[in-house]
């Protein structure tokens, strides 16, 4: 199990010994200091500073220069000890160098942060513990609920990233399919959820319809619990008017997953369930176990919130269509008062330490909390981040020895507790595809509407349309992010949880200077802004154009109408650029901002997995067309590869902190030329921050930009170069660069998005630079790819795109060794070039039209090239 969902857990190299010989420590420190002192003395640094301490074993030296071979003679330290010492010294010296450059609260903030790795480690540990409890027949034993527990466990493993072909899941499914006629509401509901997640055609055709019918016919038809369910589906026709909200929410969950999988569910079932939960809501806005007979609890209130969202999604209607079949896009939207009251109750009573109002059944409550937050698009209940709070709580409660979660009165057994914990952690970690931006004045207390939310279900529906579709993750979510709340700490981390930031409205969008800077930084970090003009107003159009002008006051970009040649019109569907009008602003490698003058949101808001009865065919066609435009936009923006929210936020936080590590360490420079030298403006900085995360604070994160003719060229350890267009160089520039490379330095270059014009010019450039030499493929067995000292690059992923005329973009991701070319002088590469994109990927650009390495592998390739250059003679130079 190397992966959980789409999230690999990176292995870290363990310390082989916790105790180091004192003699070894002293010897290694003496050599390190001697090398650094010699290095600084040669260049007049005047201070002792460790510039490059990397893990080198066997006959390699540590640090500055391969000419220092004395470490290989009479060595008393093992390779492991050398590695440990280098890590210790690097940390000490890095801290000494940069302690004054980082904010005082950085260490504390990082210590309290919930990281992707911590969550994945917890998930994998729990996953292994759960698998260990599986019986030989594929079932999980339980006191009296073997079927339900087995379904819950199988569902948990599927949500943790395992596939139906993995043995534990396969055996679990085989056991579940062997049960002929399950009767319990919980069991039937869980079976529907499992079969929907497994996506087996036979389940959908033969098993799921029968299970749906059982739930439909067992819904209470009269009495105080009308519209709800009880423990049994009553297959023996015994009159039963009892019921409870726990069974009720599971029945709705099962039916909802069946409907989303394409199995028909009677509309009257949704109507009756909706009416029941509205009628039995307590006066304080919460729900209890059984029809208002006791105080509200957290577990039943999150159940009520989820049911309100699910039934609302299944009960779309077209009451607002005029006589010509047009929707009323600019009228005041209906407010779901029941849902809003439930959300307010949760904001006022939020807790992850206990089940509010009940105390017991905490794991069951947390599982419902995840569902309520995810389905409602809420990241916060009040000021409480439900996922981070709940994940910290669960990780802290996990038995570190067994990997299980002990029930402690909150679940029937450890297996059930572990399943609920895994479902919370894994489903809550699902990628946030789109952040819907809440901005502008709060008008909730007025007899008006929030302009940012004129179409409340637009992004929910667009996300639902894409979730689980071919090529997309099986689970994605969306959320509302408040620009005021996000900008309080002055960082971009909150809005960077999603690759797409969506804003809509009809009035002029207003943002203060700090918020404008945050939006600019979001784009710089690889984010994509999508704006939709509600009602097609001039005010919103002009205001959005002004916003871009304020974001880029120097005219770096502006809104321009996109032509038919733009790949957004071919990413998933073939669209007509004339009838599907879109505008865009180019930034770096791609169109980073798009604007739709037509009110697409009005039609997205009326999409439904199950269409309302008697919907006019023409109106259905308009909705489908709008959804296709939205699909193409989101596909272009994300490449169908959104990463989980913790990782995106962690990347943003790291970049913000690490960008402050400046001069005084190893420096590189980016070459300025006439072929789009700054197409990926933050790529070089991202290489350096990645190096620092890999081997310690080794390099400045403020790369210089330089002309090849500049006399200060030799002050830099390595040069990087990229572009999109053709370029030329002068004889003086080539001679200067040739001397630089012959002195032991290195040039790393790539063609942004595989640009052919740049590739052609670069090859001509190399022929003129080294006549008689030519770019040759670097062998796949070269140390750059397979050395234990670098990242293992035996296999990487590369995105390919085929753009045929009058056809959608085709292609995908291919795996294999990297394709890098180089020019070798005296046995070492002085030029390393990739005709496949690296730089745009370093900026987390994921456009399907950009052919090149995926982001993670672009980072690893770049780090390896950097480390390779540092090991060559002359690879480290003085800083200016």
ZAMARGU-4260 file (C-alpha; in steps of 0.2 Angstrom, whole numbers, plus 5000, padded with zeros to 4 digits):
<rodrens>
0) 5000/5000/5000 | 5011/5014/4994 | 4997/5026/4991 | 4982/5032/4999 | 4970/5039/4986
5) 4980/5050/4975 | 4992/5055/4989 | 5009/5046/4990 | 5017/5045/5007 | 5035/5050/5004
10) 5047/5038/5012 | 5060/5047/5023 | 5077/5040/5026 | 5078/5033/5044 | 5093/5036/5056
15) 5101/5019/5057 | 5109/5023/5074 | 5103/5035/5087 | 5120/5036/5096 | 5135/5043/5087
20) 5153/5040/5092 | 5161/5056/5099 | 5177/5053/5089 | 5167/5053/5073 | 5157/5069/5078
25) 5173/5078/5081 | 5182/5072/5065 | 5167/5076/5054 | 5165/5093/5061 | 5184/5096/5060
30) 5183/5092/5041 | 5167/5102/5038 | 5175/5117/5046 | 5191/5115/5037 | 5183/5114/5020
35) 5172/5128/5023 | 5186/5139/5030 | 5197/5135/5015 | 5182/5139/5004 | 5179/5156/5012
40) 5197/5160/5014 | 5200/5158/4995 | 5186/5170/4991 | 5188/5182/5006 | 5171/5178/5014
45) 5177/5183/5031 | 5165/5171/5040 | 5164/5153/5043 | 5148/5146/5034 | 5143/5129/5028
50) 5137/5132/5010 | 5134/5115/5004 | 5133/5100/5016 | 5125/5085/5007 | 5124/5067/5010
55) 5139/5059/5002 | 5146/5042/5006 | 5159/5029/5000 | 5173/5038/4992 | 5165/5055/4990
60) 5169/5070/5000 | 5157/5081/5009 | 5152/5098/5004 | 5162/5110/4993 | 5173/5102/4981
65) 5177/5084/4974 | 5195/5089/4975 | 5195/5087/4994 | 5199/5068/4995 | 5206/5068/5012
70) 5189/5062/5019 | 5191/5046/5010 | 5208/5042/5018 | 5210/5034/5035 | 5191/5038/5038
75) 5184/5033/5055 | 5166/5037/5052 | 5154/5025/5043 | 5144/5031/5029 | 5128/5032/5040
80) 5138/5042/5053 | 5143/5054/5039 | 5125/5056/5034 | 5119/5059/5051 | 5133/5072/5055
85) 5130/5082/5039 | 5111/5083/5044 | 5115/5089/5061 | 5128/5102/5056 | 5117/5108/5041
90) 5102/5111/5053 | 5113/5120/5066 | 5122/5131/5053 | 5106/5134/5043 | 5097/5140/5059
95) 5112/5151/5063 | 5111/5159/5046 | 5093/5162/5045 | 5086/5164/5062 | 5085/5182/5060
100) 5077/5181/5043 | 5061/5171/5048 | 5047/5178/5058 | 5047/5173/5077 | 5031/5163/5076
105) 5037/5152/5061 | 5043/5138/5071 | 5028/5138/5082 | 5016/5139/5068 | 5024/5124/5059
110) 5024/5114/5075 | 5005/5116/5077 | 5002/5113/5058 | 4992/5098/5053 | 5002/5091/5038
115) 4997/5080/5024 | 5010/5067/5029 | 5004/5066/5047 | 4986/5062/5041 | 4992/5050/5028
120) 5003/5041/5041 | 4988/5039/5052 | 4977/5033/5038 | 4989/5020/5033 | 4992/5014/5050
125) 4973/5012/5053 | 4971/5004/5036 | 4983/4991/5040 | 4975/4988/5057 | 4958/4986/5049
130) 4965/4973/5036 | 4973/4963/5050 | 4956/4960/5058 | 4948/4953/5042 | 4943/4935/5042
135) 4947/4922/5030 | 4930/4923/5022 | 4932/4942/5019 | 4921/4947/5033 | 4925/4957/5049
140) 4918/4949/5064 | 4906/4959/5076 | 4895/4954/5090 | 4879/4955/5080 | 4882/4965/5065
145) 4894/4956/5054 | 4886/4962/5038 | 4885/4980/5043 | 4903/4980/5050 | 4910/4971/5034
150) 4901/4984/5023 | 4908/4998/5034 | 4925/4992/5033 | 4925/4988/5015 | 4918/5006/5012
155) 4932/5013/5023 | 4946/5004/5013 | 4939/5010/4996 | 4938/5028/5003 | 4956/5026/5009
160) 4962/5024/4991 | 4961/5005/4988 | 4953/4998/4973 | 4941/4984/4971 | 4955/4973/4964
165) 4965/4974/4980 | 4963/4958/4990 | 4955/4965/5006 | 4942/4974/4996 | 4939/4960/4984
170) 4937/4948/4998 | 4925/4960/5007 | 4915/4963/4991 | 4913/4944/4988 | 4907/4941/5006
175) 4894/4955/5004 | 4888/4949/4987 | 4885/4932/4995 | 4871/4939/5006 | 4855/4936/4998
180) 4842/4947/5006 | 4848/4959/5019 | 4835/4966/5030 | 4842/4980/5041 | 4841/4998/5036
185) 4859/5001/5041 | 4865/4986/5031 | 4856/4990/5016 | 4861/5008/5016 | 4879/5003/5018
190) 4878/4990/5004 | 4872/5004/4992 | 4887/5015/4997 | 4899/5001/4995 | 4892/4996/4978
195) 4892/5014/4972 | 4910/5016/4977 | 4916/5000/4969 | 4908/5005/4953 | 4904/4987/4947
200) 4892/4986/4932 | 4884/4970/4939 | 4880/4979/4956 | 4872/4993/4948 | 4862/4983/4936
205) 4856/4969/4948 | 4860/4972/4966 | 4857/4991/4969 | 4840/4992/4961 | 4833/4979/4973
210) 4841/4987/4988 | 4834/5004/4983 | 4817/4997/4982 | 4818/4989/4999 | 4822/5006/5006
215) 4809/5015/4996 | 4795/5003/5002 | 4801/5003/5020 | 4800/5022/5022 | 4787/5026/5035
220) 4771/5031/5027 | 4761/5038/5042 | 4763/5042/5060 | 4775/5054/5069 | 4790/5047/5060
225) 4782/5048/5043 | 4796/5050/5030 | 4809/5042/5041 | 4816/5024/5043 | 4818/5011/5057
230) 4830/4997/5060 | 4821/4984/5049 | 4815/4986/5031 | 4800/4976/5037 | 4801/4963/5023
235) 4789/4952/5034 | 4775/4966/5032 | 4774/4969/5051 | 4766/4986/5055 | 4780/4997/5062
240) 4777/5016/5065 | 4794/5018/5074 | 4809/5026/5067 | 4824/5037/5071 | 4835/5049/5063
245) 4851/5038/5064 | 4843/5025/5053 | 4835/5039/5043 | 4851/5048/5039 | 4859/5031/5033
250) 4844/5027/5022 | 4845/5044/5014 | 4864/5042/5012 | 4862/5025/5003 | 4848/5032/4992
255) 4859/5047/4988 | 4874/5037/4983 | 4863/5026/4972 | 4855/5040/4963 | 4872/5048/4960
260) 4878/5031/4953 | 4863/5032/4941 | 4850/5021/4949 | 4833/5029/4949 | 4825/5034/4966
265) 4807/5039/4967 | 4805/5057/4969 | 4791/5055/4982 | 4804/5047/4994 | 4815/5063/4993
270) 4800/5074/4996 | 4794/5064/5011 | 4811/5063/5019 | 4813/5082/5016 | 4797/5086/5024
275) 4800/5074/5039 | 4817/5082/5043 | 4810/5100/5042 | 4795/5095/5053 | 4805/5087/5066
280) 4819/5100/5068 | 4820/5107/5086 | 4816/5125/5090 | 4835/5129/5093 | 4839/5123/5075
285) 4846/5106/5080 | 4840/5088/5078 | 4838/5074/5091 | 4837/5056/5089 | 4818/5054/5087
290) 4806/5068/5082 | 4809/5082/5094 | 4807/5071/5110 | 4823/5076/5117 | 4837/5089/5117
295) 4847/5092/5101 | 4864/5083/5099 | 4879/5085/5087 | 4877/5068/5079 | 4859/5071/5074
300) 4861/5089/5069 | 4875/5085/5057 | 4864/5071/5050 | 4850/5084/5048 | 4862/5096/5039
305) 4868/5082/5027 | 4850/5076/5024 | 4844/5094/5019 | 4858/5096/5007 | 4855/5079/4999
310) 4837/5080/4997 | 4838/5098/4991 | 4850/5091/4977 | 4837/5078/4972 | 4822/5090/4972
315) 4826/5103/4959 | 4811/5111/4951 | 4808/5123/4937 | 4795/5134/4945 | 4804/5150/4940
320) 4804/5147/4922 | 4794/5160/4912 | 4782/5157/4898 | 4797/5156/4886 | 4806/5143/4896
325) 4819/5156/4903 | 4825/5155/4921 | 4824/5170/4932 | 4842/5172/4935 | 4842/5189/4944
330) 4828/5186/4956 | 4831/5184/4975 | 4836/5166/4977 | 4826/5155/4990 | 4834/5153/5006
335) 4835/5135/5014 | 4830/5141/5032 | 4830/5124/5039 | 4848/5121/5033 | 4854/5138/5039
340) 4847/5135/5056 | 4856/5119/5057 | 4872/5127/5052 | 4870/5140/5066 | 4867/5127/5079
345) 4883/5118/5074 | 4893/5135/5074 | 4886/5138/5092 | 4889/5120/5099 | 4904/5115/5089
350) 4916/5102/5097 | 4927/5088/5092 | 4932/5082/5109 | 4914/5076/5112 | 4897/5074/5103
355) 4888/5090/5108 | 4873/5087/5118 | 4876/5068/5120 | 4894/5065/5125 | 4894/5047/5119
360) 4896/5041/5101 | 4910/5053/5096 | 4917/5043/5081 | 4899/5041/5074 | 4897/5060/5077
365) 4914/5064/5068 | 4909/5054/5053 | 4893/5064/5052 | 4903/5080/5055 | 4914/5077/5040
370) 4899/5073/5029 | 4890/5089/5034 | 4905/5100/5031 | 4909/5093/5015 | 4891/5092/5007
375) 4887/5110/5013 | 4903/5117/5007 | 4908/5124/5024 | 4926/5124/5029 | 4921/5132/5045
380) 4907/5130/5058 | 4908/5147/5065 | 4926/5150/5067 | 4930/5132/5069 | 4940/5123/5055
385) 4931/5106/5056 | 4943/5095/5047 | 4959/5101/5055 | 4951/5101/5072 | 4944/5084/5070
390) 4959/5076/5061 | 4971/5082/5076 | 4959/5075/5088 | 4958/5058/5079 | 4977/5057/5076
395) 4979/5060/5095 | 4967/5047/5099 | 4974/5033/5088 | 4982/5019/5097 | 5000/5021/5091
400) 5004/5002/5094 | 4990/4994/5085 | 4984/5008/5073 | 4966/5006/5079 | 4955/5018/5087
405) 4949/5011/5104 | 4930/5013/5106 | 4930/5019/5124 | 4911/5019/5125 | 4910/5029/5108
410) 4907/5014/5096 | 4902/4996/5097 | 4920/4989/5094 | 4937/4995/5089 | 4933/4990/5071
415) 4918/5002/5070 | 4928/5016/5078 | 4942/5013/5066 | 4931/5014/5051 | 4923/5030/5056
420) 4940/5038/5060 | 4946/5032/5043 | 4931/5039/5034 | 4933/5056/5042 | 4951/5057/5038
425) 4951/5051/5020 | 4935/5059/5014 | 4939/5075/5023 | 4956/5075/5014 | 4948/5075/4997
430) 4954/5088/4985 | 4944/5104/4986 | 4941/5108/4967 | 4934/5125/4969 | 4934/5139/4982
435) 4919/5150/4980 | 4924/5167/4986 | 4913/5176/4999 | 4917/5195/4997 | 4909/5212/4998
440) 4897/5219/5012 | 4887/5207/5023 | 4869/5210/5019 | 4862/5195/5029 | 4853/5206/5041
445) 4845/5217/5027 | 4830/5213/5016 | 4842/5209/5002 | 4854/5195/4995 | 4873/5192/4996
450) 4878/5197/4979 | 4892/5184/4979 | 4880/5170/4981 | 4866/5174/4969 | 4866/5156/4963
455) 4869/5146/4979 | 4871/5129/4971 | 4881/5134/4956 | 4898/5127/4962 | 4891/5113/4971
460) 4883/5106/4955 | 4898/5109/4944 | 4909/5099/4957 | 4896/5085/4958 | 4896/5084/4939
465) 4915/5082/4938 | 4917/5071/4954 | 4920/5053/4949 | 4919/5056/4930 | 4931/5048/4919
470) 4949/5054/4922 | 4944/5064/4938 | 4946/5059/4956 | 4932/5048/4963 | 4929/5061/4977
475) 4931/5080/4976 | 4923/5094/4986 | 4920/5113/4986 | 4919/5126/4999 | 4915/5144/5003
480) 4930/5154/5008 | 4928/5171/5016 | 4940/5184/5009 | 4939/5194/5025 | 4943/5179/5036
485) 4956/5173/5025 | 4965/5190/5024 | 4966/5192/5043 | 4983/5184/5044 | 4989/5191/5028
490) 4994/5174/5020 | 4987/5166/5004 | 4986/5148/5012 | 4967/5148/5015 | 4962/5152/4997
495) 4976/5141/4990 | 4967/5126/4997 | 4959/5124/4979 | 4966/5126/4962 | 4951/5136/4956
500) 4945/5152/4965 | 4927/5157/4959 | 4919/5173/4961 | 4902/5179/4954 | 4891/5194/4956
505) 4881/5208/4948 | 4888/5223/4957 | 4906/5230/4955 | 4918/5218/4965 | 4927/5228/4978
510) 4943/5222/4987 | 4955/5232/4998 | 4974/5232/4994 | 4978/5218/5006 | 4965/5207/4997
515) 4971/5212/4980 | 4989/5207/4984 | 4982/5190/4991 | 4973/5187/4974 | 4989/5191/4965
520) 5000/5180/4976 | 4987/5166/4973 | 4989/5167/4954 | 5008/5168/4957 | 5007/5151/4966
525) 4998/5143/4952 | 4980/5147/4956 | 4967/5150/4943 | 4953/5163/4945 | 4936/5161/4937
530) 4924/5175/4937 | 4905/5174/4930 | 4895/5189/4928 | 4878/5186/4936 | 4864/5195/4926
535) 4877/5201/4913 | 4879/5218/4921 | 4891/5232/4915 | 4895/5235/4934 | 4903/5218/4936
540) 4912/5218/4920 | 4920/5235/4922 | 4924/5231/4941 | 4932/5214/4936 | 4943/5223/4923
545) 4948/5236/4936 | 4952/5222/4948 | 4965/5214/4936 | 4972/5231/4933 | 4975/5233/4951
550) 4982/5216/4953 | 4994/5220/4939 | 4997/5239/4939 | 5012/5238/4927 | 5002/5230/4913
555) 5009/5213/4915 | 4992/5206/4909 | 4975/5211/4904 | 4958/5203/4899 | 4957/5198/4881
560) 4944/5188/4872 | 4949/5170/4869 | 4950/5165/4851 | 4945/5148/4844 | 4963/5142/4845
565) 4963/5143/4864 | 4964/5125/4871 | 4950/5129/4883 | 4938/5126/4869 | 4944/5108/4866
570) 4949/5101/4883 | 4934/5090/4886 | 4921/5095/4873 | 4922/5104/4857 | 4915/5121/4860
575) 4911/5135/4848 | 4921/5151/4853 | 4908/5162/4846 | 4893/5156/4856 | 4903/5151/4871
580) 4911/5168/4874 | 4926/5168/4886 | 4939/5181/4891 | 4956/5178/4898 | 4972/5185/4906
585) 4988/5177/4902 | 5001/5175/4916 | 5017/5165/4913 | 5013/5148/4906 | 4995/5149/4904
590) 4979/5159/4905 | 4978/5161/4924 | 4961/5171/4924 | 4945/5168/4915 | 4929/5178/4914
595) 4912/5173/4907 | 4901/5187/4902 | 4886/5175/4901 | 4878/5170/4917 | 4883/5152/4917
600) 4881/5151/4935 | 4862/5153/4933 | 4861/5137/4923 | 4874/5128/4934 | 4863/5132/4948
605) 4848/5122/4940 | 4858/5106/4935 | 4853/5090/4943 | 4859/5072/4942 | 4840/5068/4941
610) 4831/5080/4931 | 4814/5087/4937 | 4799/5080/4929 | 4793/5089/4913 | 4808/5099/4911
615) 4808/5107/4894 | 4820/5098/4882 | 4827/5115/4876 | 4830/5121/4894 | 4839/5104/4898
620) 4850/5108/4882 | 4855/5125/4888 | 4860/5118/4905 | 4870/5105/4897 | 4879/5117/4886
625) 4883/5128/4901 | 4890/5113/4911 | 4901/5108/4896 | 4908/5126/4896 | 4911/5125/4915
630) 4919/5107/4913 | 4931/5113/4899 | 4936/5128/4910 | 4940/5118/4926 | 4948/5104/4915
635) 4960/5118/4908 | 4963/5125/4925 | 4967/5109/4934 | 4972/5096/4921 | 4960/5084/4931
640) 4974/5083/4945 | 4968/5093/4960 | 4978/5089/4976 | 4971/5088/4993 | 4968/5104/5003
645) 4981/5101/5016 | 4995/5099/5003 | 4990/5115/4993 | 4989/5125/5009 | 5006/5118/5015
650) 5014/5122/4999 | 5008/5140/5000 | 5014/5142/5018 | 5031/5134/5014 | 5033/5146/4999
655) 5028/5161/5010 | 5040/5157/5024 | 5055/5151/5013 | 5054/5165/5001 | 5062/5175/5016
660) 5078/5165/5015 | 5088/5176/5005 | 5106/5180/5003 | 5122/5173/5010 | 5119/5155/5004
665) 5122/5147/4987 | 5114/5157/4973 | 5109/5154/4955 | 5103/5165/4941 | 5090/5165/4928
670) 5096/5169/4910 | 5087/5184/4902 | 5084/5182/4883 | 5072/5187/4870 | 5062/5171/4869
675) 5051/5173/4884 | 5064/5172/4898 | 5051/5175/4912 | 5037/5164/4906 | 5037/5155/4922
680) 5043/5169/4934 | 5043/5159/4950 | 5050/5143/4943 | 5068/5146/4948 | 5063/5151/4966
685) 5053/5135/4967 | 5068/5125/4963 | 5078/5133/4977 | 5064/5131/4990 | 5063/5113/4985
690) 5082/5111/4987 | 5081/5118/5004 | 5067/5106/5009 | 5077/5092/5002 | 5094/5095/5009
695) 5092/5109/5022 | 5094/5128/5020 | 5107/5127/5007 | 5102/5140/4994 | 5095/5157/4993
700) 5077/5158/4987 | 5080/5174/4978 | 5087/5170/4961 | 5095/5183/4951 | 5091/5188/4933
705) 5106/5191/4922 | 5111/5194/4904 | 5124/5182/4897 | 5135/5196/4894 | 5135/5202/4912
710) 5152/5202/4920 | 5144/5195/4936 | 5139/5179/4928 | 5153/5170/4937 | 5147/5174/4954
715) 5133/5161/4952 | 5134/5143/4955 | 5121/5138/4941 | 5111/5146/4927 | 5093/5141/4923
720) 5084/5146/4907 | 5067/5143/4899 | 5056/5151/4886 | 5041/5149/4874 | 5048/5158/4859
725) 5062/5158/4847 | 5078/5169/4852 | 5095/5173/4846 | 5111/5177/4855 | 5127/5187/4851
730) 5144/5180/4849 | 5150/5190/4864 | 5136/5181/4875 | 5140/5164/4868 | 5159/5166/4872
735) 5155/5172/4890 | 5144/5158/4893 | 5156/5145/4886 | 5170/5151/4898 | 5157/5150/4912
740) 5153/5132/4908 | 5171/5127/4905 | 5175/5133/4923 | 5164/5119/4929 | 5147/5127/4930
745) 5131/5121/4923 | 5116/5127/4913 | 5099/5120/4916 | 5086/5123/4902 | 5069/5118/4897
750) 5055/5122/4884 | 5040/5129/4893 | 5025/5117/4888 | 5036/5109/4875 | 5037/5125/4865
755) 5044/5120/4848 | 5050/5138/4844 | 5061/5139/4859 | 5067/5121/4857 | 5073/5125/4839
760) 5082/5140/4845 | 5090/5132/4859 | 5097/5118/4848 | 5104/5131/4836 | 5111/5140/4851
765) 5120/5125/4857 | 5128/5121/4840 | 5135/5139/4840 | 5140/5137/4858 | 5150/5121/4856
770) 5153/5118/4837 | 5156/5099/4834 | 5146/5095/4850 | 5128/5091/4850 | 5114/5088/4863
775) 5113/5070/4867 | 5101/5060/4878 | 5108/5057/4895 | 5108/5038/4898 | 5095/5032/4909
780) 5108/5023/4920 | 5117/5040/4923 | 5120/5044/4941 | 5108/5059/4939 | 5094/5047/4939
785) 5099/5032/4949 | 5112/5038/4962 | 5107/5034/4980 | 5113/5052/4984 | 5099/5060/4973
790) 5080/5057/4971 | 5076/5040/4962 | 5071/5045/4945 | 5070/5028/4937 | 5052/5031/4933
795) 5043/5048/4932 | 5026/5054/4925 | 5025/5066/4910 | 5009/5074/4903 | 5007/5072/4884
800) 4994/5082/4874 | 4988/5079/4856 | 4980/5094/4848 | 4972/5089/4832 | 4962/5101/4822
805) 4943/5101/4826 | 4946/5088/4840 | 4946/5088/4858 | 4963/5087/4867 | 4969/5070/4869
810) 4983/5062/4878 | 4986/5058/4896 | 5001/5054/4908 | 5015/5042/4902 | 5027/5034/4914
815) 5045/5030/4911 | 5063/5037/4914 | 5066/5055/4911 | 5071/5061/4894 | 5085/5074/4897
820) 5098/5079/4884 | 5115/5087/4888 | 5132/5092/4882 | 5147/5084/4891 | 5164/5092/4893
825) 5178/5082/4901 | 5167/5069/4907 | 5154/5079/4915 | 5138/5088/4909 | 5139/5107/4908
830) 5122/5108/4899 | 5106/5099/4904 | 5091/5102/4893 | 5073/5096/4893 | 5062/5098/4878
835) 5048/5093/4889 | 5041/5106/4901 | 5049/5108/4918 | 5047/5126/4923 | 5028/5128/4921
840) 5026/5112/4931 | 5036/5120/4945 | 5023/5134/4946 | 5010/5120/4948 | 5002/5124/4931
845) 4992/5109/4926 | 4984/5113/4909 | 4981/5098/4898 | 4989/5108/4884 | 5005/5110/4893
850) 5016/5094/4888 | 5029/5091/4901 | 5033/5083/4918 | 5020/5083/4932 | 5024/5094/4946
855) 5031/5082/4959 | 5043/5074/4946 | 5048/5091/4939 | 5053/5096/4957 | 5063/5080/4959
860) 5072/5082/4942 | 5076/5100/4946 | 5083/5096/4963 | 5094/5082/4956 | 5101/5093/4943
865) 5105/5106/4956 | 5114/5093/4967 | 5123/5086/4952 | 5129/5104/4948 | 5135/5106/4966
870) 5145/5090/4966 | 5155/5096/4950 | 5172/5105/4952 | 5168/5123/4954 | 5150/5120/4957
875) 5149/5132/4972 | 5155/5150/4971 | 5155/5164/4982 | 5140/5175/4985 | 5140/5193/4981
</rodrens>
